[in-house]
């Protein structure tokens, strides 16, 4: 049984999230440590659905989606403050994404992760498709 979400934590659509708050979370994750406020703000501006977990005015969780709103949606950057992990925050963020009113028609949600076991518990499967990646940084090094 998944842990119960702390009653003080609320989940909401992000409408005017300050990118500097998000950077505090990103700095906790090895895959996001080098992100900048400018780039994080541009990312927020171009994401289709953004959800945040709050404890009062403290950002404790985040997730976002890029989508066509019909066929495919890709979940990105699901992150939870280290002191709030294993308390149901990440699970709630993903569940809210999957059940978001703007994403009701989406046939397939896609994601990349280094923690597949977390997502398998939420019903994700690694058997649907093969993912491939093209990296700008690797291309620059090759030239």
SVG drawing of the C-alpha trace seen along z (x, -y; Angstrom):
<svg xmlns="http://www.w3.org/2000/svg" viewBox="-11 -34 46 40">
<polyline fill="none" stroke="black" stroke-width="0.4" points="0.0,0.0 1.5,-3.4 2.2,-5.9 -0.5,-8.5 0.3,-12.0 1.1,-14.4 -2.0,-16.5 0.1,-19.7 1.2,-18.9 -1.1,-20.1 -0.8,-19.5 -1.8,-22.2 -1.3,-23.2 1.5,-25.7 0.4,-29.0 3.2,-31.4 5.9,-29.1 9.2,-31.0 11.9,-29.1 14.4,-29.8 12.2,-27.7 12.4,-24.8 16.2,-25.1 16.4,-24.3 14.7,-20.9 16.8,-20.4 20.0,-20.9 19.1,-17.8 19.1,-15.5 22.2,-14.4 20.4,-14.6 19.4,-18.3 22.2,-19.9 23.5,-22.0 20.2,-23.7 20.0,-27.4 17.1,-29.7 16.9,-31.1 16.7,-27.7 14.2,-26.4 12.0,-29.4 12.0,-28.7 11.2,-25.0 8.2,-26.1 7.0,-28.5 7.0,-25.7 5.5,-22.8 1.9,-21.9 1.0,-20.7 2.9,-21.5 2.0,-20.2 3.6,-21.3 3.5,-19.9 3.6,-22.5 4.0,-22.5 2.8,-26.0 4.8,-28.2 7.7,-25.7 7.9,-23.8 8.4,-20.1 7.6,-18.3 7.3,-18.9 6.3,-17.2 5.6,-18.3 4.1,-17.0 4.7,-17.7 1.8,-16.5 -0.5,-16.7 -3.4,-16.1 -4.8,-13.2 -2.3,-10.5 0.9,-10.9 2.2,-12.6 5.6,-12.5 6.2,-13.0 9.3,-14.8 11.2,-16.0 9.2,-14.3 11.2,-15.3 10.5,-15.4 12.4,-17.2 14.7,-14.7 13.1,-15.3 9.6,-14.5 10.5,-11.3 8.8,-8.1 5.7,-10.0 3.5,-9.6 4.3,-13.0 5.8,-11.5 3.0,-9.0 0.4,-11.7 2.1,-13.9 2.2,-11.1 -1.4,-10.0 -2.6,-13.6 -0.8,-13.8 -2.4,-10.6 -5.8,-11.8 -5.4,-15.5 -8.5,-16.9 -6.5,-18.3 -5.0,-14.8 -8.1,-12.7 -7.9,-11.7 -4.2,-10.8 -3.7,-7.2 -0.1,-6.6 2.1,-8.3 5.8,-8.0 8.7,-8.7 12.4,-8.2 13.6,-7.2 16.5,-5.8 13.9,-4.5 11.7,-2.1 10.5,-0.2 8.7,-3.4 6.8,-3.7 6.1,0.0 4.2,-0.2 2.0,-2.9 1.2,-0.7 3.9,-1.7 5.4,1.0 8.8,1.1 7.4,3.5 5.5,1.0 8.2,-0.7 11.9,-1.2 13.2,-4.7 16.1,-6.3 18.0,-9.5 19.9,-12.0 22.1,-14.2 23.3,-17.7 26.1,-17.6 27.4,-14.3 27.2,-15.6 29.2,-18.7 31.9,-16.5 32.1,-14.4 32.8,-17.4"/>
</svg>
